[in-house]
Every structure is written in structure tokens, then in C-alpha cells.
Amino acid sequence: MTSGESFYGGIPVFRGFTSLMDPALYAPLPDDWSIGVADIVDSTKAIAAQRYKAVNMAGAAVIAAVTNALEGREFPFVFGGDGASFAVAPQDIAAAHEALAATATWVREDLDLGMRVALVPVSAIRAQGLDVRVARFGPSANMSYAMFSGGGLAWADAAMKRGEFAVAEAPAGTQPDLSGLSCRFEVMPASRGLILSVLVMPARGADPHLFRKVIEDVIHLVERSPDGGRPVPPQGPPLTWPSRGLDYEARTRRGGPLLARRASVLVYTLFVYLIVRFDLKVGGFVPNVYRRQVVENSDFRKYDDGLRMILDCTPELERAISDRLAAAARDGIVRYGLYQQDAAMMTCFTPSALRSDHVHFIDGARGGYASAATALKAMVASAS
């Protein structure tokens, strides 16, 4: 197996999400790579306190910090709502370690949340009899997102929560480079009835072929719905000024008092709002093109040892998904969590608005993945 940047870039991109469970799409990570994992401590309490946006900003900050630390080099990552996971080549481990440490400090100091972070060698995962395999799904022609299989990512997350492979916080006052991280769009109300957060994991000892069939059944149910359940409106998410995410964006900026950073963001976002509102072409930036790319690039469904989706769906589709998963749970094939809410939200990472590969992470706006994970944990505890 090859190492370095060429490994991930050499994996072919697949387009149809219905092919997600095809094992031929996934390539094993090289042995000398490492897995980075991060999650918010007591995210359930933060969600109960309605700190949804802070939790999402923390998870997206991990991806932004590592991307900037790697100077834009491509690497596989996945956003999990209240955390994130990624894989890096050996030459990038030191930079990723520094970015994780700095992000944990920033999350505690600026968002008042605790964040666990860890770097786990792929070799340590394979020593457990598990694997880390990665595929590249292209939701549009603009870019691709990583998908993970093999059970290794889930094991790395559990190891982090046990305190293993921990990355210590950076010294107080250390701030990661979060350039490009923003949350200017408003929440996106459901247009088909409800926003459904879906999290499906294999039950312990489940037959992988039966698990694959369940995931494929759920995906086919969703694919028959309009736009595959995409929660982002065709015209893009609502944009207002000043945005409710202004304070979070100000905290991502480096240098100077927070008040000055807020003022700077306030002025800059007014400029952006006017350009988009009146569809003004500035340099190479074309608002209509950017809005279309925001819709196309939205990351509302993924696979990281389990299926995650944020869907805008009808109550009938929710019941069909719930019934299929309940039957599979009774048969000992899956453990799952579903959570209904009335809106979705978006957190953006746009290193350059002139490029088409900006990424937009979707979660439920009233609990999202974290609440679905709580439901899943309750199911696991009940089964135990």
C-alpha cells in the first residue's frame, strides 16, 4: 500500500449514494497513517442548553484547523455533528497533532465546551482485528467527501473516550488557524414535514451482509423521496444580516480584542450580504453560482462505520425508515437513533469563495446527530 498524499487522491470518486455499501469502493488506509478523532464532552448537556450551533462549530473547527495546518493538502475527513474524524499520512501527523491540541484549547476558551481529541495509529487498530477503509463520494462534480468502513473508526472513537491515545490541550491562549470557517446562513425550516436525524450502527456480532442489506433498504427509501431528502432549499439557505452566527465567526479570527473582531466581521459580512442579496458579480465571484454550489456540496449524508443522514422528509417516510430499522433491531442486526426536529442548520468551511470545493456541513438545528446518538445509546443500554 502506498503512503502520502497520493493515496487518497488516487481513490476513484463514486457518484451514486446507493452504491455506498459496495466494498469494492473502499481502499485500506496505509499502515503508517493515523486516525484523528474528536468529540464534545457532555454534548447532551450542551444540546439540552440549546447550544446547538456552538457544538457544530466545535466539530467543524477540527476539520478547518487540520485542513489549514496541512496547507490545503487533501485528506479524508468526516463531520459528526458534535465531533469529527479524519486520517492523515505520516508526514502530516505532527501538524495534525498541533492543530488538534490548539482546537481543544480554543473550544474550551471561546466556546466554553470540553473537547476530547486523540490520534490513533492505524496499526493499533489493525492489531485489534479491525480495519480502516476509505472511499470518496462525490455529491457533485465540485468536490468529494470521505466515507469510512471496517470498524476501525468506531474503535478509535471508543478508545479516545477511554482516555487512550489522547492529545493534550495546547497552552492557554493558543488559537488554531480557522480561516474559512463560518456560520452565516440561518436555519433551514423543513419543507416536507420534518427534519430527521438518522444514525444507524451495526449491532454487536451482526452479520455484515444483513447489515449491508438494511442500509441499502434505508437508502433506497430515501432516494425515492424528492431530492433524496436534501434539507437545503434549491435556492440555498436563508441569508440575513447580521447573522446569528456572527459572534462565533468573530471568535474564529486571530488577534485583537473580541469587540474589534466582532466589528470587523460585522462590516465584512454586510459587504457579503449586499453582494449576495443583489446578485452582484465581484471579480470572479458570481453569487448565483456560489449558491448553487452550496446546495450541491451540502454534506447531509455519510458513512463512517455507520450511516448518518439529516433528511427533510414527510412523516410517511419517517415511519417507513423507523419501521425498517425497528425490524432490523429486533433481529439483532442494527442499533439506531432517530430524532425529529423542525429545521436543519449549516456550518461552512470556505477557504476560497472563488473555488468550487467549499464544504457545507449539515446537522439538525434542534439536537441533530447528538440527539440521535443519545437515542442510539439508550437502545444499546436497553439491549444490554
SETI-554925 format. One record per residue (C-alpha): residue number from 1; residue in one letter; chain; z, x, y. Coordinates in nm, 2 decimals. Layout:
NODE  seq  type  mol      pz      px      py
NODE  NUM     A    A       Z       X       Y
...
END
This chain:
NODE  seq  type  mol      pz      px      py
NODE    1     M    A    0.00    0.00    0.00
NODE    2     T    A   -0.09    0.12    0.35
NODE    3     S    A    0.17    0.16    0.62
NODE    4     G    A    0.14    0.14    1.00
NODE    5     E    A   -0.03   -0.09    1.24
NODE    6     S    A   -0.35   -0.12    1.04
NODE    7     F    A   -0.17   -0.30    0.76
NODE    8     Y    A   -0.10   -0.63    0.94
NODE    9     G    A   -0.43   -0.61    1.14
NODE   10     G    A   -0.62   -0.58    0.82
NODE   11     I    A   -0.49   -0.91    0.67
NODE   12     P    A   -0.76   -1.18    0.70
NODE   13     V    A   -0.68   -1.48    0.91
NODE   14     F    A   -0.69   -1.82    0.74
NODE   15     R    A   -0.75   -2.14    0.94
NODE   16     G    A   -0.67   -2.44    0.73
NODE   17     F    A   -0.30   -2.51    0.72
NODE   18     T    A   -0.35   -2.70    0.39
NODE   19     S    A   -0.41   -2.36    0.23
NODE   20     L    A   -0.07   -2.24    0.33
NODE   21     M    A    0.07   -2.21   -0.02
NODE   22     D    A   -0.22   -2.02   -0.17
NODE   23     P    A   -0.06   -1.69   -0.30
NODE   24     A    A   -0.39   -1.50   -0.25
NODE   25     L    A   -0.34   -1.53    0.12
NODE   26     Y    A   -0.02   -1.32    0.12
NODE   27     A    A   -0.01   -0.94    0.11
NODE   28     P    A    0.31   -0.75    0.02
NODE   29     L    A    0.46   -0.55    0.30
NODE   30     P    A    0.47   -0.17    0.25
NODE   31     D    A    0.79   -0.04    0.11
NODE   32     D    A    0.87    0.17    0.41
NODE   33     W    A    0.87   -0.13    0.65
NODE   34     S    A    1.18   -0.31    0.77
NODE   35     I    A    1.27   -0.67    0.84
NODE   36     G    A    1.43   -0.77    1.17
NODE   37     V    A    1.64   -1.09    1.17
NODE   38     A    A    1.84   -1.26    1.45
NODE   39     D    A    2.03   -1.58    1.49
NODE   40     I    A    2.27   -1.75    1.72
NODE   41     V    A    2.63   -1.76    1.61
NODE   42     D    A    2.76   -2.12    1.61
NODE   43     S    A    2.43   -2.26    1.72
NODE   44     T    A    2.56   -2.60    1.61
NODE   45     K    A    2.82   -2.59    1.88
NODE   46     A    A    2.57   -2.49    2.14
NODE   47     I    A    2.34   -2.77    2.03
NODE   48     A    A    2.63   -3.02    2.05
NODE   49     A    A    2.69   -2.90    2.41
NODE   50     Q    A    2.32   -2.98    2.48
NODE   51     R    A    2.23   -2.61    2.53
NODE   52     Y    A    1.90   -2.66    2.36
NODE   53     K    A    1.69   -2.45    2.60
NODE   54     A    A    1.94   -2.16    2.60
NODE   55     V    A    1.93   -2.15    2.22
NODE   56     N    A    1.55   -2.14    2.22
NODE   57     M    A    1.53   -1.88    2.50
NODE   58     A    A    1.75   -1.65    2.29
NODE   59     G    A    1.53   -1.69    1.98
NODE   60     A    A    1.21   -1.63    2.18
NODE   61     A    A    1.37   -1.34    2.36
NODE   62     V    A    1.39   -1.14    2.03
NODE   63     I    A    1.01   -1.17    1.99
NODE   64     A    A    0.94   -1.09    2.36
NODE   65     A    A    1.17   -0.78    2.36
NODE   66     V    A    1.03   -0.63    2.04
NODE   67     T    A    0.67   -0.70    2.15
NODE   68     N    A    0.73   -0.53    2.48
NODE   69     A    A    0.91   -0.24    2.32
NODE   70     L    A    0.62   -0.19    2.08
NODE   71     E    A    0.39   -0.19    2.39
NODE   72     G    A    0.19   -0.48    2.26
NODE   73     R    A    0.11   -0.34    1.91
NODE   74     E    A    0.06   -0.63    1.67
NODE   75     F    A    0.33   -0.71    1.42
NODE   76     P    A    0.43   -1.01    1.21
NODE   77     F    A    0.70   -1.24    1.35
NODE   78     V    A    0.83   -1.60    1.32
NODE   79     F    A    1.03   -1.81    1.56
NODE   80     G    A    1.30   -2.01    1.41
NODE   81     G    A    1.45   -2.21    1.70
NODE   82     D    A    1.79   -2.06    1.70
NODE   83     G    A    1.67   -1.71    1.60
NODE   84     A    A    1.37   -1.51    1.49
NODE   85     S    A    1.24   -1.28    1.21
NODE   86     F    A    0.98   -1.01    1.21
NODE   87     A    A    0.86   -0.70    1.03
NODE   88     V    A    0.79   -0.35    1.17
NODE   89     A    A    0.63   -0.03    1.04
NODE   90     P    A    0.85    0.28    1.01
NODE   91     Q    A    0.73    0.44    1.33
NODE   92     D    A    0.84    0.13    1.52
NODE   93     I    A    1.19    0.08    1.37
NODE   94     A    A    1.37    0.28    1.64
NODE   95     A    A    1.21    0.09    1.92
NODE   96     A    A    1.28   -0.24    1.74
NODE   97     H    A    1.64   -0.14    1.69
NODE   98     E    A    1.69   -0.06    2.06
NODE   99     A    A    1.52   -0.39    2.15
NODE  100     L    A    1.74   -0.59    1.92
NODE  101     A    A    2.06   -0.43    2.05
NODE  102     A    A    1.96   -0.49    2.41
NODE  103     T    A    1.87   -0.85    2.34
NODE  104     A    A    2.20   -0.92    2.17
NODE  105     T    A    2.38   -0.79    2.49
NODE  106     W    A    2.15   -0.99    2.72
NODE  107     V    A    2.21   -1.31    2.52
NODE  108     R    A    2.58   -1.27    2.54
NODE  109     E    A    2.60   -1.18    2.91
NODE  110     D    A    2.32   -1.40    3.05
NODE  111     L    A    2.31   -1.70    2.82
NODE  112     D    A    2.68   -1.70    2.71
NODE  113     L    A    2.58   -1.71    2.34
NODE  114     G    A    2.66   -1.48    2.05
NODE  115     M    A    2.37   -1.34    1.86
NODE  116     R    A    2.37   -1.16    1.52
NODE  117     V    A    2.09   -0.90    1.47
NODE  118     A    A    2.01   -0.68    1.17
NODE  119     L    A    1.73   -0.45    1.04
NODE  120     V    A    1.68   -0.47    0.67
NODE  121     P    A    1.46   -0.22    0.47
NODE  122     V    A    1.20   -0.39    0.26
NODE  123     S    A    1.30   -0.15   -0.02
NODE  124     A    A    1.65   -0.30   -0.01
NODE  125     I    A    1.51   -0.65   -0.05
NODE  126     R    A    1.29   -0.55   -0.35
NODE  127     A    A    1.59   -0.39   -0.51
NODE  128     Q    A    1.72   -0.75   -0.54
NODE  129     G    A    1.41   -0.85   -0.73
NODE  130     L    A    1.26   -1.03   -0.43
NODE  131     D    A    0.96   -0.96   -0.22
NODE  132     V    A    0.83   -0.99    0.14
NODE  133     R    A    0.47   -1.10    0.15
NODE  134     V    A    0.29   -1.19    0.47
NODE  135     A    A   -0.02   -1.40    0.57
NODE  136     R    A   -0.19   -1.47    0.90
NODE  137     F    A   -0.25   -1.83    1.01
NODE  138     G    A   -0.49   -1.89    1.30
NODE  139     P    A   -0.41   -2.22    1.47
NODE  140     S    A   -0.71   -2.15    1.70
NODE  141     A    A   -0.97   -1.88    1.75
NODE  142     N    A   -0.74   -1.72    2.01
NODE  143     M    A   -0.46   -1.58    1.80
NODE  144     S    A   -0.27   -1.59    1.47
NODE  145     Y    A    0.09   -1.64    1.36
NODE  146     A    A    0.26   -1.47    1.06
NODE  147     M    A    0.37   -1.66    0.75
NODE  148     F    A    0.62   -1.51    0.50
NODE  149     S    A    0.68   -1.57    0.13
NODE  150     G    A    0.85   -1.40   -0.16
NODE  151     G    A    1.22   -1.49   -0.08
NODE  152     G    A    1.29   -1.17    0.10
NODE  153     L    A    1.32   -1.31    0.45
NODE  154     A    A    1.57   -1.57    0.34
NODE  155     W    A    1.77   -1.30    0.16
NODE  156     A    A    1.76   -1.07    0.47
NODE  157     D    A    1.89   -1.36    0.68
NODE  158     A    A    2.18   -1.43    0.44
NODE  159     A    A    2.26   -1.05    0.43
NODE  160     M    A    2.28   -1.05    0.81
NODE  161     K    A    2.52   -1.34    0.81
NODE  162     R    A    2.74   -1.15    0.56
NODE  163     G    A    2.75   -0.86    0.82
NODE  164     E    A    2.52   -0.63    0.63
NODE  165     F    A    2.25   -0.41    0.80
NODE  166     A    A    2.40   -0.51    1.14
NODE  167     V    A    2.26   -0.37    1.46
NODE  168     A    A    2.54   -0.32    1.72
NODE  169     E    A    2.51   -0.46    2.07
NODE  170     A    A    2.39   -0.22    2.34
NODE  171     P    A    2.63   -0.12    2.61
NODE  172     A    A    2.73   -0.38    2.87
NODE  173     G    A    2.46   -0.44    3.13
NODE  174     T    A    2.17   -0.33    2.91
NODE  175     Q    A    1.88   -0.56    2.95
NODE  176     P    A    1.57   -0.57    2.73
NODE  177     D    A    1.22   -0.59    2.87
NODE  178     L    A    1.15   -0.97    2.86
NODE  179     S    A    0.83   -0.96    3.07
NODE  180     G    A    0.62   -1.26    2.99
NODE  181     L    A    0.90   -1.49    2.86
NODE  182     S    A    0.92   -1.82    3.05
NODE  183     C    A    1.00   -2.19    3.01
NODE  184     R    A    0.82   -2.36    3.30
NODE  185     F    A    0.70   -2.66    3.12
NODE  186     E    A    0.90   -2.98    3.09
NODE  187     V    A    0.99   -3.15    2.77
NODE  188     M    A    0.71   -3.34    2.59
NODE  189     P    A    0.81   -3.71    2.50
NODE  190     A    A    0.70   -3.84    2.17
NODE  191     S    A    0.37   -4.04    2.19
NODE  192     R    A    0.36   -4.17    1.84
NODE  193     G    A    0.72   -4.29    1.79
NODE  194     L    A    0.95   -3.99    1.74
NODE  195     I    A    0.97   -3.61    1.72
NODE  196     L    A    1.07   -3.50    1.37
NODE  197     S    A    1.21   -3.16    1.29
NODE  198     V    A    1.14   -3.06    0.93
NODE  199     L    A    1.29   -2.78    0.73
NODE  200     V    A    1.22   -2.75    0.35
NODE  201     M    A    1.35   -2.47    0.13
NODE  202     P    A    1.33   -2.43   -0.25
NODE  203     A    A    1.64   -2.53   -0.45
NODE  204     R    A    1.81   -2.25   -0.64
NODE  205     G    A    1.62   -2.19   -0.96
NODE  206     A    A    1.34   -2.43   -0.87
NODE  207     D    A    1.00   -2.39   -1.04
NODE  208     P    A    0.78   -2.22   -0.78
NODE  209     H    A    0.48   -2.43   -0.90
NODE  210     L    A    0.66   -2.75   -0.85
NODE  211     F    A    0.79   -2.64   -0.51
NODE  212     R    A    0.44   -2.55   -0.40
NODE  213     K    A    0.32   -2.90   -0.50
NODE  214     V    A    0.59   -3.06   -0.29
NODE  215     I    A    0.50   -2.85    0.02
NODE  216     E    A    0.13   -2.93   -0.03
NODE  217     D    A    0.21   -3.30   -0.06
NODE  218     V    A    0.40   -3.30    0.27
NODE  219     I    A    0.13   -3.10    0.45
NODE  220     H    A   -0.14   -3.35    0.32
NODE  221     L    A    0.07   -3.64    0.45
NODE  222     V    A    0.09   -3.48    0.79
NODE  223     E    A   -0.28   -3.38    0.80
NODE  224     R    A   -0.38   -3.74    0.77
NODE  225     S    A   -0.19   -3.82    1.10
NODE  226     P    A   -0.37   -3.78    1.44
NODE  227     D    A   -0.39   -3.41    1.54
NODE  228     G    A   -0.19   -3.31    1.24
NODE  229     G    A    0.13   -3.43    1.42
NODE  230     R    A    0.09   -3.18    1.70
NODE  231     P    A    0.37   -3.26    1.96
NODE  232     V    A    0.18   -3.10    2.25
NODE  233     P    A   -0.02   -3.35    2.46
NODE  234     P    A   -0.40   -3.29    2.46
NODE  235     Q    A   -0.39   -3.22    2.83
NODE  236     G    A   -0.10   -2.98    2.79
NODE  237     P    A    0.28   -3.02    2.85
NODE  238     P    A    0.41   -3.16    3.18
NODE  239     L    A    0.45   -2.91    3.46
NODE  240     T    A    0.67   -2.97    3.76
NODE  241     W    A    0.82   -2.76    4.04
NODE  242     P    A    1.09   -2.64    4.05
NODE  243     S    A    1.11   -2.63    3.67
NODE  244     R    A    1.44   -2.70    3.49
NODE  245     G    A    1.39   -2.36    3.32
NODE  246     L    A    1.39   -2.17    3.65
NODE  247     D    A    1.74   -2.02    3.60
NODE  248     Y    A    1.65   -1.89    3.25
NODE  249     E    A    1.34   -1.73    3.38
NODE  250     A    A    1.53   -1.56    3.66
NODE  251     R    A    1.77   -1.42    3.41
NODE  252     T    A    1.49   -1.25    3.22
NODE  253     R    A    1.39   -1.05    3.53
NODE  254     R    A    1.53   -0.70    3.57
NODE  255     G    A    1.71   -0.56    3.87
NODE  256     G    A    1.88   -0.70    4.18
NODE  257     P    A    2.13   -0.99    4.22
NODE  258     L    A    2.06   -1.31    4.03
NODE  259     L    A    2.03   -1.50    4.36
NODE  260     A    A    1.74   -1.28    4.46
NODE  261     R    A    1.58   -1.31    4.12
NODE  262     R    A    1.60   -1.69    4.14
NODE  263     A    A    1.44   -1.68    4.49
NODE  264     S    A    1.16   -1.46    4.36
NODE  265     V    A    1.09   -1.69    4.06
NODE  266     L    A    1.11   -1.99    4.28
NODE  267     V    A    0.83   -1.86    4.51
NODE  268     Y    A    0.62   -1.73    4.22
NODE  269     T    A    0.64   -2.05    4.02
NODE  270     L    A    0.54   -2.25    4.33
NODE  271     F    A    0.23   -2.04    4.35
NODE  272     V    A    0.15   -2.10    3.98
NODE  273     Y    A    0.23   -2.47    4.01
NODE  274     L    A   -0.01   -2.52    4.30
NODE  275     I    A   -0.29   -2.33    4.12
NODE  276     V    A   -0.25   -2.54    3.81
NODE  277     R    A   -0.18   -2.87    3.99
NODE  278     F    A   -0.50   -2.84    4.20
NODE  279     D    A   -0.70   -2.66    3.93
NODE  280     L    A   -0.77   -2.36    4.15
NODE  281     K    A   -0.96   -2.07    3.99
NODE  282     V    A   -0.79   -1.74    4.10
NODE  283     G    A   -0.95   -1.42    3.98
NODE  284     G    A   -1.01   -1.45    3.61
NODE  285     F    A   -0.76   -1.73    3.57
NODE  286     V    A   -0.90   -2.07    3.50
NODE  287     P    A   -0.63   -2.34    3.48
NODE  288     N    A   -0.82   -2.58    3.25
NODE  289     V    A   -0.90   -2.30    3.01
NODE  290     Y    A   -0.53   -2.19    3.01
NODE  291     R    A   -0.41   -2.54    2.95
NODE  292     R    A   -0.65   -2.59    2.65
NODE  293     Q    A   -0.53   -2.26    2.51
NODE  294     V    A   -0.16   -2.36    2.55
NODE  295     V    A   -0.24   -2.67    2.33
NODE  296     E    A   -0.44   -2.47    2.07
NODE  297     N    A   -0.19   -2.19    2.05
NODE  298     S    A    0.12   -2.40    2.01
NODE  299     D    A    0.34   -2.28    1.72
NODE  300     F    A    0.46   -2.61    1.58
NODE  301     R    A    0.44   -2.54    1.20
NODE  302     K    A    0.50   -2.23    1.00
NODE  303     Y    A    0.62   -2.10    0.67
NODE  304     D    A    0.90   -1.83    0.63
NODE  305     D    A    1.02   -1.88    0.27
NODE  306     G    A    1.04   -2.24    0.36
NODE  307     L    A    0.83   -2.50    0.56
NODE  308     R    A    0.92   -2.56    0.93
NODE  309     M    A    0.75   -2.82    1.14
NODE  310     I    A    0.80   -3.00    1.47
NODE  311     L    A    0.60   -3.32    1.44
NODE  312     D    A    0.51   -3.60    1.68
NODE  313     C    A    0.48   -3.88    1.42
NODE  314     T    A    0.52   -4.25    1.35
NODE  315     P    A    0.82   -4.40    1.18
NODE  316     E    A    0.60   -4.47    0.88
NODE  317     L    A    0.50   -4.10    0.84
NODE  318     E    A    0.87   -4.00    0.88
NODE  319     R    A    0.96   -4.24    0.59
NODE  320     A    A    0.67   -4.11    0.38
NODE  321     I    A    0.79   -3.75    0.43
NODE  322     S    A    1.15   -3.84    0.37
NODE  323     D    A    1.07   -4.03    0.05
NODE  324     R    A    0.87   -3.74   -0.09
NODE  325     L    A    1.14   -3.49   -0.01
NODE  326     A    A    1.42   -3.71   -0.14
NODE  327     A    A    1.25   -3.75   -0.47
NODE  328     A    A    1.19   -3.37   -0.50
NODE  329     A    A    1.56   -3.31   -0.41
NODE  330     R    A    1.67   -3.54   -0.69
NODE  331     D    A    1.45   -3.34   -0.93
NODE  332     G    A    1.62   -3.02   -0.82
NODE  333     I    A    1.30   -2.88   -0.65
NODE  334     V    A    1.39   -2.86   -0.28
NODE  335     R    A    1.67   -2.87   -0.03
NODE  336     Y    A    1.57   -3.01    0.31
NODE  337     G    A    1.68   -3.12    0.65
NODE  338     L    A    1.51   -3.37    0.88
NODE  339     Y    A    1.62   -3.45    1.24
NODE  340     Q    A    1.47   -3.72    1.47
NODE  341     Q    A    1.46   -3.69    1.85
NODE  342     D    A    1.26   -3.84    2.13
NODE  343     A    A    1.09   -3.52    2.27
NODE  344     A    A    0.98   -3.17    2.20
NODE  345     M    A    1.01   -2.86    2.42
NODE  346     M    A    0.81   -2.54    2.46
NODE  347     T    A    0.92   -2.18    2.53
NODE  348     C    A    0.63   -1.95    2.63
NODE  349     F    A    0.56   -1.58    2.59
NODE  350     T    A    0.26   -1.49    2.81
NODE  351     P    A    0.22   -1.12    2.86
NODE  352     S    A   -0.10   -1.19    3.04
NODE  353     A    A   -0.24   -1.53    3.15
NODE  354     L    A   -0.59   -1.37    3.16
NODE  355     R    A   -0.58   -1.32    2.78
NODE  356     S    A   -0.62   -1.60    2.53
NODE  357     D    A   -0.35   -1.48    2.28
NODE  358     H    A   -0.04   -1.61    2.47
NODE  359     V    A    0.21   -1.77    2.24
NODE  360     H    A    0.40   -2.10    2.28
NODE  361     F    A    0.70   -2.18    2.06
NODE  362     I    A    0.77   -2.54    1.99
NODE  363     D    A    1.11   -2.69    1.89
NODE  364     G    A    1.27   -3.03    1.92
NODE  365     A    A    1.42   -3.10    2.26
NODE  366     R    A    1.74   -3.26    2.13
NODE  367     G    A    1.85   -3.03    1.85
NODE  368     G    A    1.53   -2.93    1.67
NODE  369     Y    A    1.54   -2.68    1.39
NODE  370     A    A    1.91   -2.60    1.43
NODE  371     S    A    2.00   -2.97    1.37
NODE  372     A    A    1.76   -2.98    1.07
NODE  373     A    A    1.92   -2.67    0.93
NODE  374     T    A    2.26   -2.84    0.97
NODE  375     A    A    2.13   -3.13    0.76
NODE  376     L    A    2.00   -2.89    0.50
NODE  377     K    A    2.33   -2.71    0.48
NODE  378     A    A    2.51   -3.04    0.42
NODE  379     M    A    2.27   -3.12    0.14
NODE  380     V    A    2.33   -2.78   -0.02
NODE  381     A    A    2.71   -2.82    0.01
NODE  382     S    A    2.69   -3.17   -0.14
NODE  383     A    A    2.48   -3.04   -0.43
NODE  384     S    A    2.73   -2.76   -0.49
END
